[in-house]
Amino acid sequence: MKIKEEQLETIRKQQQDLNNILNNVGYFEAQKHGLLHQFGEKNKEVDAFKHELEKEYGAININLETGEYTVIETENKEEEKADLKVLENVE
């Protein structure tokens, strides 16, 4: 016994559609992996350039439209105070 030919064609078409979808998912996952790798590499490049800028200008915020920058105020004075130790009267 067999199912009707049109039913068999429907099943075949559905299975082919599922296979195509799975192939596309795999393709997009491979693209995603590649893009995430590129993103990671670009982040490394950005960090390296930030360090170069910090060596030249110190800690700054840069306006990307104008190129102007402002110095970032740090709490170095507080850190310096934390490094100082009070010695009691040692005899």
N, C-alpha and C positions, 0 to 999 in steps of 0.2 A: 504494500500500500504506500501511497505517496500523498503529500499535501498538494494542493493546487499550485500550478505553475506561478500564478500571480502572487500567491502567498510566499512561495520560495523566493521570488524576485524581491519582494518587500523585505524579507529577512536578510537577503544578500546585501541589499541597498543599506539597510540599517547597520549591518556589521561593517560595511565599507565606510559609512559615515563615522562610526565610532573609531575605527582605525585611523581615519584622517584627522579626527579631533585629537587623538592621542599623539599622532605624529606632530601636529602643530604645537601641542603642549610641550613636547620634548624640544622642538625647535626654539620655542620662546624661552624655555628654561636655559637652554644653551646660550641664547642671546643675553638673557638676564645675568648669567654667570660671567660672561665676558664684560658686560657693562659694569657690574660690581667690581670686577678686577680693575677696569679703567678708572673707576671712581676712587678706588683705594690708591692707585698710583698718582692720580691728580691731587689727592689729599696730601700725600707725601711731598709732592712738588710745592704745593701751597705752603705747607709747614716750613719747608726749607727756605722759601723766599721770605716768609715772615721772620725767620731767624736772622736772615741777612738784613732786613729792614730794621729789626730791633737793635742789631749791632751798630748800625749807622745812626739811627734816630732815637734809640731808647724805646720805652713802652709808649706807644701812641695809638690813637684812633684815627683812621683815615676816611675822609669824605670821598667816596668813590666817584662822585660827580665832578668835584672841583680839584681833588688832589690835596686839599688843605688837610692839615692834621692838628690834633690837640694832644698834648702830653697827658698820659694817664698818671694821675696822682697815686703814689703807692704809700703804704704804711711802713716804709723803711724805718722811720724814727721809732715807731712802736717796736719793730723787730730789733732795732739796735738796743733799745731799752731792755728788751727781754734777754738779750745776750749779756748785759751787764749783771754782775753778781755783787751783792752786798756782803762784805766780809765783816764779821763781828770783831770786836777788839781782840786781837790775838797777841798774847804776851809771851 
